[in-house]
Amino acid sequence: MVEPVRFPESELYQGWGEPMLTECEIRGLELIQGEIPAGLEGALYRVGADRQYPSGRTDDIFIDGEGMIHMFRFKDNQVDYVSRWVHTERFKRQRAARRGLFGRYRNRYTNDPSVAGVHMGTANTSAMFHAGRLYALKEDDLPHRIDPESLATLGRDDFDGALRSTCFTAHPKVDPVTDELLGFAYQAKGDATRDIVFYVFGPDRELVNEVWFEMPYAACVHDFAVTDEWVVFPFFPLITDLDVVKRGGPYYQWHPDEPVHVALVPRYGSAADIRWFRGPTASAGHMMNAFREGSQVHLDLCLYEGNCFPFFETPQGEFTDPVPPFLTRFTFDLDANDGRIEKRRLLDVSCEMPRTDDRYQGHPYRHGFIICYRSADGSSAIGRFDHATGELDAWAPGPGDSVQEAQFVPRTPDAPEGDGWLLVPVSRVSKMRSDLVVLDARNLGAGPVATLKLPVRVRSTFHGTWVPEATLSTGRYQYVRRRE
């Protein structure tokens, strides 16, 4: 006999955060405003965390939970919505036991003895499409391959043995112009190791380059950025101490006395050519973009002047106060040889979840898309920041409601940068359901050009990707990066 399912009386699992515990299939979402733009056909895939069963702990955090992959399928002037659990080994073991078996976030030493040695990967963070294959990703595991139409889980994928690391990033960069995949793994040889590896894969999944090196400490490296010649790895002092983990403690601890380190790795070179830079303590979860300008490399990121994950305490057991993130530019001068990071704030509005026109990742760019205007009631807006003018154009869904990360879709494969649509999941907290809105990326303030109503709540999605109709059938992107 198994115990009844009871989630704790925790703010994490109340209101909008209440676990959904269900898969969903809706063929033909109701269009309640506007018109679906002609030619907008393909699939928006998003991934988030949900709780299959309670963990039995009081220290759960919102980034933990089983992976749920969501699909908004645009075709023939309609949009279907499907959500499915990602059937990781963790998910399957808990389904068989009909209870939670895994303990503290990423801490294998707090798991039920029946799952000793079972991988804790949840595939709950992002989606990637490359060489005709769709994946659900979490940075402490290998990618899980997903059927692009049914969303059935096809299993873990090590790229035919090319991934020699124990895991793979949840923030890869797929170049939709060259069909190249750039990714990495941190703590790549196991918990608390300082090993990091950078991979480049070609359009047919062939390994083009592999660079192994060591981090200054066993950091959390959630995201990275690329340029045409360099790859930018920032190391922030959220550090894993294996002795602490073995005692049942948190997987990361915040070290406010440690500096930031940044490694510039040659995109097609070797570890011998890495350039190192160093700066004052700070942190960031997400990068907007990076690009090269002569001897300088610029990195734009949502920077926290403190701990970006305040639910991870210091080694002394102290929790730090939350600090807001601001869009900031780090500049690294390759000719200066002083290892110094120049820092400049770009926008005085707190923002997160930065995105760009993906065709311009790693190249000079003008437009960035962000979640901004976070307020005490939890509401937020989607914004477009113009790097050329410094102007911010934004749209908000209304008091108490919030937006999830935006996805840019070019109007045509060769459209100018930023000319296209933003697909934005909206959390209608006031109505306990969701919408998907389509915005003109050039004029967010005008409001949605189309609003699709979901009669269900899309609880949480972190990141995702858009796959055009032609790419779904051919496995290749057909995008063009125009030189202005």
C-alpha positions in Angstrom: 0.0 0.0 0.0 1.3 3.5 -0.9 0.7 6.7 1.0 -1.8 9.3 -0.3 -0.4 12.2 -2.4 -0.1 15.3 -0.2 1.9 18.4 -1.2 3.2 20.5 1.7 1.5 23.7 2.8 4.2 25.8 1.0 3.9 29.0 -0.9 5.9 27.2 -3.7 2.9 24.9 -4.3 0.1 27.3 -3.9 -1.8 29.6 -6.4 -0.1 29.6 -9.7 2.6 27.3 -8.4 0.2 24.5 -7.6 1.4 21.3 -9.4 -0.6 20.5 -12.6 0.0 16.7 -12.4 -1.5 16.3 -15.9 -0.7 16.1 -19.6 -2.9 18.0 -22.0 -3.9 17.9 -25.7 -6.0 20.6 -27.3 -6.6 20.5 -31.0 -7.4 24.0 -32.1 -7.0 26.8 -29.5 -9.7 29.4 -29.5 -8.6 32.6 -31.2 -10.1 35.3 -29.0 -8.4 38.4 -30.6 -6.8 39.3 -33.9 -5.6 37.0 -36.7 -2.8 34.5 -36.9 -0.2 36.1 -39.2 0.0 34.5 -42.7 3.0 32.2 -43.1 3.5 31.7 -39.4 3.7 27.9 -39.5 5.9 25.6 -37.3 6.2 24.6 -33.7 7.0 26.5 -30.5 8.5 24.1 -28.0 8.9 25.0 -24.4 10.1 23.1 -21.3 9.4 23.7 -17.6 9.3 22.0 -14.2 6.3 20.4 -12.6 6.1 18.1 -9.6 5.1 14.5 -10.3 5.0 13.7 -6.5 5.9 15.6 -3.4 9.5 15.1 -2.3 8.7 15.0 1.4 11.0 17.9 2.1 10.4 21.5 3.0 13.5 22.9 1.1 12.1 22.4 -2.4 13.0 25.1 -4.9 11.1 26.2 -8.0 13.7 25.1 -10.5 13.3 21.5 -9.4 10.6 19.1 -10.5 10.0 16.7 -13.4 10.3 18.0 -17.0 7.2 18.9 -18.9 7.5 19.7 -22.6 4.9 21.9 -24.2 4.2 22.3 -28.0 2.2 25.1 -29.7 1.8 23.8 -33.2 1.0 26.5 -35.8 -0.4 25.0 -39.0 -3.3 25.8 -41.5 -4.4 28.9 -39.6 -4.9 27.1 -36.3 -2.8 26.4 -33.2 -2.8 23.1 -31.3 -1.4 22.7 -27.8 0.1 19.6 -26.3 2.0 19.0 -23.1 3.7 15.7 -22.1 5.9 14.6 -19.2 9.5 13.8 -20.2 10.0 10.2 -19.3 13.4 10.4 -17.6 14.7 7.5 -15.5 13.7 9.5 -12.4 10.2 10.0 -13.7 9.8 6.3 -14.5 11.1 5.1 -11.1 8.7 7.5 -9.3 5.7 6.5 -11.5 6.4 2.8 -10.7 6.7 3.5 -6.9 3.8 6.0 -7.0 5.7 8.4 -4.7 8.6 10.8 -4.6 12.0 9.1 -4.4 14.4 12.0 -4.9 15.4 14.4 -2.3 17.1 17.8 -2.2 17.9 19.5 -5.5 20.7 17.7 -7.3 21.8 16.0 -4.0 21.9 12.2 -4.7 22.8 11.6 -1.0 19.3 12.6 0.1 17.5 10.2 -2.2 15.5 7.1 -1.2 17.9 4.1 -1.0 15.8 2.3 -3.7 17.1 4.7 -6.3 20.8 4.7 -5.4 22.7 5.1 -8.6 19.7 6.3 -10.6 20.3 9.5 -12.5 18.5 12.5 -11.1 18.2 14.4 -14.4 14.8 16.0 -14.9 15.0 17.4 -18.5 13.0 20.4 -17.2 14.8 23.5 -18.5 14.8 24.0 -22.3 14.2 22.6 -25.8 16.7 22.3 -28.7 16.2 21.3 -32.3 19.3 20.3 -34.3 19.8 18.0 -37.3 16.2 16.9 -37.4 16.1 16.0 -33.7 14.2 17.6 -30.8 15.6 17.4 -27.3 14.5 18.3 -23.8 17.5 19.6 -21.7 18.7 19.9 -18.1 22.3 20.8 -17.4 23.0 18.0 -15.0 22.1 15.2 -17.5 22.5 14.3 -21.2 19.8 15.5 -23.6 16.6 13.5 -23.8 15.4 13.0 -27.4 11.7 13.8 -28.0 9.4 13.0 -30.9 8.6 16.4 -32.5 4.9 15.5 -33.2 3.8 13.3 -30.4 6.2 14.6 -27.7 7.0 11.0 -26.7 10.3 10.5 -25.0 12.7 8.5 -27.1 15.6 8.2 -24.6 18.9 9.8 -23.5 21.2 10.8 -26.4 25.0 11.0 -26.2 25.4 12.0 -29.9 26.6 8.5 -30.9 29.3 8.6 -28.2 30.6 12.1 -29.0 29.5 13.5 -25.7 32.2 12.2 -23.4 30.9 14.4 -20.5 28.4 13.2 -17.9 26.0 16.0 -18.9 25.2 18.7 -21.4 24.1 22.4 -21.1 20.5 23.5 -21.1 21.5 26.6 -23.0 23.1 25.4 -26.3 23.4 27.8 -29.2 22.0 26.5 -32.5 23.0 28.7 -35.4 19.9 28.7 -37.7 22.0 30.1 -40.6 24.8 27.4 -40.6 23.0 24.6 -38.7 26.0 24.5 -36.3 25.4 23.5 -32.7 27.6 24.9 -29.9 27.3 23.5 -26.4 29.2 22.6 -23.2 29.1 20.7 -20.0 30.3 21.9 -16.6 31.3 19.7 -13.7 31.7 17.5 -16.7 33.3 14.6 -15.0 30.9 14.4 -12.0 29.6 16.4 -9.0 31.9 19.1 -7.8 34.6 18.5 -10.5 36.2 21.6 -12.0 36.1 20.1 -15.5 34.4 22.0 -18.3 34.2 21.0 -22.0 33.1 23.0 -25.0 31.7 21.2 -28.1 31.0 22.3 -31.7 28.8 20.0 -33.8 28.2 20.4 -37.6 24.9 20.2 -39.4 24.9 16.4 -39.4 25.8 16.0 -35.8 29.5 15.4 -36.6 31.9 16.6 -33.9 33.9 19.6 -35.2 35.8 20.8 -32.1 36.1 19.7 -28.4 38.0 21.8 -25.8 38.5 20.6 -22.2 39.8 22.9 -19.5 39.4 23.6 -15.7 37.2 26.2 -14.0 38.7 28.3 -11.1 36.2 26.7 -8.8 33.3 24.1 -9.1 30.9 26.7 -10.4 27.3 26.7 -11.6 27.6 27.7 -15.3 24.0 27.9 -16.4 24.6 29.9 -19.6 27.3 31.0 -22.0 27.7 33.2 -25.1 29.4 32.9 -28.4 31.0 35.2 -31.0 32.3 34.4 -34.5 35.8 33.6 -33.0 35.4 33.3 -29.3 33.2 31.5 -26.8 32.5 33.4 -23.5 32.3 31.3 -20.3 31.5 33.4 -17.1 32.2 31.7 -13.8 30.2 33.2 -10.8 30.8 32.1 -7.2 27.9 29.7 -6.8 30.1 26.8 -5.9 29.6 23.1 -5.2 31.4 21.6 -2.1 31.1 17.8 -2.3 31.6 17.4 1.5 28.6 19.7 2.1 26.5 17.8 -0.5 27.4 14.5 1.1 26.2 15.8 4.5 22.8 16.5 2.8 23.4 20.2 2.3 22.7 22.4 -0.7 24.3 21.6 -4.1 25.5 25.2 -4.4 26.7 27.8 -1.9 27.1 31.5 -2.5 30.6 32.8 -1.8 30.5 36.6 -1.7 34.2 36.8 -1.2 35.1 35.1 -4.5 35.6 37.1 -7.7 34.1 36.6 -11.1 36.2 34.8 -13.7 35.6 34.8 -17.4 37.3 32.5 -19.9 37.3 33.4 -23.6 37.8 30.1 -25.5 38.7 30.0 -29.2 35.6 28.7 -31.1 37.8 26.5 -33.3 41.0 26.5 -31.3 42.4 24.7 -28.2 42.7 25.1 -24.5 46.2 26.6 -24.9 44.7 29.7 -26.5 42.2 30.5 -23.7 42.2 34.1 -22.4 41.2 34.8 -18.8 39.6 37.8 -17.2 38.6 38.7 -13.6 36.2 41.1 -11.9 34.3 41.9 -8.7 31.8 39.5 -7.2 28.4 39.3 -9.1 26.3 36.7 -10.8 24.0 36.1 -13.7 21.8 33.3 -15.0 21.3 34.3 -18.6 23.2 36.0 -21.4 21.6 38.1 -24.1 24.4 37.9 -26.7 28.1 38.5 -27.3 30.0 39.8 -30.3 33.4 40.9 -31.4 34.4 44.5 -32.2 38.0 44.7 -33.3 40.2 43.6 -30.4 37.2 43.8 -28.0 34.7 41.2 -27.1 31.4 42.4 -25.6 29.1 40.2 -23.5 25.5 41.5 -22.7 23.9 39.8 -19.7 21.3 40.2 -17.0 23.7 41.0 -14.1 22.9 40.7 -10.4 25.2 42.6 -8.0 25.0 39.7 -5.7 23.4 36.2 -5.6 21.1 35.5 -8.6 19.8 32.4 -6.7 19.2 33.6 -3.2 17.7 30.3 -2.1 21.3 29.0 -2.1 22.9 30.2 1.2 26.5 31.0 2.0 28.9 28.5 3.6 27.9 30.1 7.0 24.3 29.2 6.4 23.2 32.8 5.7 20.6 33.7 3.1 21.3 36.9 1.1 18.7 39.4 0.2 17.4 39.3 -3.3 18.9 41.8 -5.7 17.4 42.9 -9.1 19.1 42.0 -12.4 20.0 44.8 -14.9 21.1 44.5 -18.5 24.8 45.1 -18.4 27.7 44.9 -20.8 31.0 43.3 -20.0 33.9 44.2 -22.3 37.1 42.3 -22.6 40.0 43.9 -24.4 42.2 41.2 -26.0 45.0 43.7 -26.7 45.2 45.1 -23.2 46.6 42.0 -21.6 45.5 43.2 -18.1 42.7 40.6 -17.5 40.3 43.4 -16.5 36.5 43.4 -17.1 35.0 46.7 -18.1 31.4 46.9 -17.0 28.6 49.3 -18.2 24.9 49.2 -17.4 22.8 49.4 -20.5 19.2 49.7 -19.1 18.0 50.9 -15.7 14.9 48.7 -15.8 15.1 45.4 -14.0 14.9 42.5 -16.5 15.5 38.8 -17.1 15.1 36.0 -19.6 16.9 37.8 -22.4 16.5 36.7 -26.0 17.5 37.9 -29.5 16.8 37.3 -33.1 18.6 33.9 -33.0 20.1 34.5 -36.5 22.3 37.2 -34.8 23.7 35.2 -31.9 27.4 35.8 -31.8 27.2 38.8 -34.2 26.7 42.6 -33.8 23.0 43.1 -33.2 20.5 45.8 -32.4 17.4 44.2 -30.7 17.1 42.3 -27.4 13.9 40.9 -25.9 13.4 40.7 -22.2 10.9 40.2 -19.3 10.8 43.5 -17.5 8.8 45.8 -15.2 8.5 43.2 -12.4 6.3 44.7 -9.6 5.1 43.8 -6.1 2.0 42.1 -7.5 4.0 39.7 -9.6 3.0 41.3 -12.9 5.5 41.8 -15.7 5.9 43.0 -19.3 7.7 41.8 -22.4 10.1 44.4 -23.7 12.3 45.1 -26.8 15.5 47.0 -26.0 17.1 48.9 -28.9 20.8 48.9 -28.5 21.2 51.7 -31.1 18.8 54.2 -29.5 18.6 52.9 -25.9 14.8 52.9 -26.1 12.6 50.3 -24.5 9.3 49.3 -26.2 7.0 47.1 -24.0 3.7 45.4 -23.7 2.1 44.2 -20.4 -0.8 41.8 -20.1 -2.5 43.6 -17.2 -2.4 44.0 -13.4 -1.5 40.8 -11.6 -0.8 38.9 -14.9 2.7 38.0 -16.1 4.6 36.9 -19.2 7.0 34.0 -19.7 10.1 34.1 -21.9 9.5 35.4 -25.5 10.5 33.6 -28.7 11.3 35.7 -31.8 10.3 34.3 -35.2 11.5 36.1 -38.4 8.8 37.3 -40.7 10.6 35.6 -43.6 13.8 33.6 -43.6 15.7 36.6 -44.9 13.9 39.4 -43.1 16.0 42.2 -41.5 17.0 41.7 -37.9 14.1 42.1 -35.5 11.4 42.1 -38.3 9.0 39.4 -37.3 6.9 38.1 -34.4 7.2 37.5 -30.7 5.5 34.4 -29.3 4.8 35.0 -25.6 3.0 32.7 -23.1 0.9 34.8 -20.7 0.1 33.7 -17.2 -3.5 34.9 -16.6 -3.0 34.6 -12.9 -6.3 36.5 -12.3 -8.2 33.8 -14.2 -6.0 30.8 -13.4 -5.4 29.9 -17.0 -3.0 30.9 -19.8 -2.9 32.6 -23.2 -0.4 32.6 -26.1 0.0 36.0 -27.7 1.6 37.0 -31.0 3.2 40.4 -31.0 4.7 42.4 -33.8 8.4 42.5 -32.7 8.8 46.0 -34.2 5.9 47.5 -32.2 5.2 45.8 -28.9 3.3 48.7 -27.6 0.6 48.2 -30.2 -0.5 45.1 -28.4 -1.1 41.5 -29.7 -1.8 40.9 -33.3 -3.3 37.6 -32.1 -4.4 36.1 -28.8 -5.0 32.4 -28.4 -6.9 31.2 -25.3 -5.8 28.2 -23.3 -8.5 26.9 -21.0 -5.7 25.4 -18.8 -2.8 26.8 -16.8 0.7 26.5 -18.3 2.2 26.6 -14.8 5.9 27.2 -15.7 8.1 27.1 -18.7 11.7 28.3 -18.5 13.1 28.3 -22.1 12.3 27.0 -25.5 12.8 27.2 -29.3 10.8 27.8 -32.5 11.1 25.3 -35.4 9.7 26.5 -38.7 7.5 24.1 -40.8 10.2 23.6 -43.4 12.8 22.7 -40.7 10.5 20.2 -39.2 10.3 18.3 -42.5 13.9 18.7 -43.6 15.9 18.9 -40.4 17.6 22.1 -41.7 17.0 25.7 -41.0 16.8 28.0 -44.0 17.4 31.3 -42.3 19.6 34.2 -43.7 21.6 36.7 -41.7 21.5 40.0 -43.6 24.3 42.4 -43.6 22.9 45.9 -43.0 
